Amino acid sequence: MMLADGTLRIYSLENTAEPGEMPREMLVETIPEDLYYSDRVIGVTRLYAAKGADQQISKLVRIWAVPVEIGNYVIVDGRDQYRIDLIQPAKDEEGLKVVDLTLVREENHYDVFTEQT
């Protein structure tokens, strides 16, 4: 299976403010490397189920199996931010573990936390 449609990075949304300061939510990397993905077709059943729950699916991607959680964030190809709404473990044609991520585009973009050394 080819995961050749682009790269993404997975983040969690965390309060990065020092104790006693005003809270500041930023994206913090959970996996410090680019992950390759392939675009998947959003099926009619999935699309209508989301609409019935008053949700809008923006993108469906497949990546190699990595630790990821619903509510994590993804930055695709270094620019577009999405929230992970659904995680579906699967196996590809060769029997290797993969994960399908249902992504919802975020209205608000968060800054990415970078450690200052």
FITOR-750909 format. One line per field, with one value per residue (C-alpha): x, y, z; residue in three letters; residue number from 1. Coordinates in nm, 2 decimals. Each point is the difference from the previous one (the first is absolute). Example, Ala and Ser with C-alpha at 12.3 -4.5 7.8 and 13.67 -1.06 7.14 Angstrom:
c1 <- [1.23/0.14]
c2 <- [-0.45/0.34]
c3 <- [0.78/-0.07]
doke <- [ALA/SER]
kolza <- [1/2]
END
This chain:
c1 <- [0.00/0.13/-0.03/0.10/-0.25/0.19/0.12/-0.16/0.09/-0.21/-0.04/-0.19/-0.15/0.16/0.02/0.36/-0.02/0.22/-0.17/-0.19/-0.01/-0.31/-0.07/0.14/-0.11/0.25/0.07/0.27/0.15/-0.09/0.21/0.31/0.02/-0.19/-0.24/-0.09/-0.37/-0.23/-0.33/-0.31/-0.34/-0.27/-0.28/-0.37/-0.08/0.27/-0.10/-0.37/0.08/0.21/-0.27/-0.26/0.23/0.03/0.37/0.19/0.27/0.28/0.25/0.06/0.37/0.18/0.33/0.22/-0.12/0.13/-0.12/-0.27/-0.32/-0.33/0.02/0.37/0.08/0.16/0.19/-0.01/0.28/0.12/-0.30/-0.36/-0.11/-0.26/-0.14/-0.01/-0.36/0.02/0.27/-0.04/0.27/0.03/0.24/0.12/0.02/0.33/-0.15/0.20/-0.17/-0.13/-0.24/-0.27/-0.05/-0.32/0.10/-0.21/0.14/0.06/-0.15/0.25/0.37/0.22/0.37/0.25/0.21/0.37/0.24/0.23/0.35]
c2 <- [0.00/0.34/0.28/0.27/0.28/0.21/0.03/0.09/0.06/-0.09/0.24/0.03/0.32/0.11/0.29/0.13/0.29/0.01/-0.06/0.31/0.15/0.03/-0.33/-0.03/-0.30/-0.11/-0.31/-0.22/-0.28/-0.35/-0.18/0.21/-0.11/0.03/-0.28/-0.09/-0.04/-0.09/0.16/-0.22/0.04/0.11/-0.25/0.09/-0.19/0.19/0.33/-0.04/-0.13/0.32/0.22/-0.17/0.08/0.36/-0.04/0.08/-0.24/0.19/-0.28/-0.37/-0.12/-0.32/-0.02/-0.27/-0.10/0.24/0.10/0.26/0.11/0.15/0.37/0.02/0.25/-0.06/0.25/-0.13/0.10/0.26/0.23/-0.12/-0.08/-0.27/-0.17/-0.38/-0.10/-0.38/-0.26/-0.33/-0.26/-0.22/-0.22/0.08/-0.24/-0.15/-0.05/0.30/0.21/0.33/0.26/0.20/0.35/0.19/0.37/0.31/0.34/0.24/0.35/0.13/-0.06/-0.06/0.10/-0.28/-0.02/0.00/-0.04/0.28/-0.12]
c3 <- [0.00/-0.09/0.25/-0.24/0.00/0.25/0.36/0.32/0.36/0.31/0.29/0.33/0.12/0.33/0.23/-0.04/0.24/0.31/0.33/0.11/-0.35/-0.23/-0.17/-0.35/-0.21/-0.27/-0.21/0.14/-0.21/0.12/-0.27/-0.09/-0.37/-0.33/-0.07/-0.35/-0.09/-0.28/-0.07/0.04/-0.15/0.24/-0.05/-0.02/0.32/0.20/-0.15/0.08/0.35/0.07/-0.14/0.23/0.29/-0.12/-0.08/-0.32/-0.11/-0.19/-0.08/0.05/0.00/0.06/0.19/0.15/0.34/0.26/0.35/-0.07/0.18/-0.09/0.06/-0.11/-0.27/-0.34/-0.22/-0.35/-0.25/0.24/-0.03/0.06/0.36/0.08/0.31/0.01/0.03/-0.05/0.00/-0.18/0.03/-0.31/-0.20/-0.35/-0.29/0.14/0.35/0.15/0.27/-0.12/0.15/-0.18/0.14/-0.05/0.01/0.06/-0.11/0.28/-0.02/0.25/-0.07/0.30/0.02/0.02/0.31/-0.05/0.29/0.06/0.09]
doke <- [MET/MET/LEU/ALA/ASP/GLY/THR/LEU/ARG/ILE/TYR/SER/LEU/GLU/ASN/THR/ALA/GLU/PRO/GLY/GLU/MET/PRO/ARG/GLU/MET/LEU/VAL/GLU/THR/ILE/PRO/GLU/ASP/LEU/TYR/TYR/SER/ASP/ARG/VAL/ILE/GLY/VAL/THR/ARG/LEU/TYR/ALA/ALA/LYS/GLY/ALA/ASP/GLN/GLN/ILE/SER/LYS/LEU/VAL/ARG/ILE/TRP/ALA/VAL/PRO/VAL/GLU/ILE/GLY/ASN/TYR/VAL/ILE/VAL/ASP/GLY/ARG/ASP/GLN/TYR/ARG/ILE/ASP/LEU/ILE/GLN/PRO/ALA/LYS/ASP/GLU/GLU/GLY/LEU/LYS/VAL/VAL/ASP/LEU/THR/LEU/VAL/ARG/GLU/GLU/ASN/HIS/TYR/ASP/VAL/PHE/THR/GLU/GLN/THR]
kolza <- [1/2/3/4/5/6/7/8/9/10/11/12/13/14/15/16/17/18/19/20/21/22/23/24/25/26/27/28/29/30/31/32/33/34/35/36/37/38/39/40/41/42/43/44/45/46/47/48/49/50/51/52/53/54/55/56/57/58/59/60/61/62/63/64/65/66/67/68/69/70/71/72/73/74/75/76/77/78/79/80/81/82/83/84/85/86/87/88/89/90/91/92/93/94/95/96/97/98/99/100/101/102/103/104/105/106/107/108/109/110/111/112/113/114/115/116/117]
END
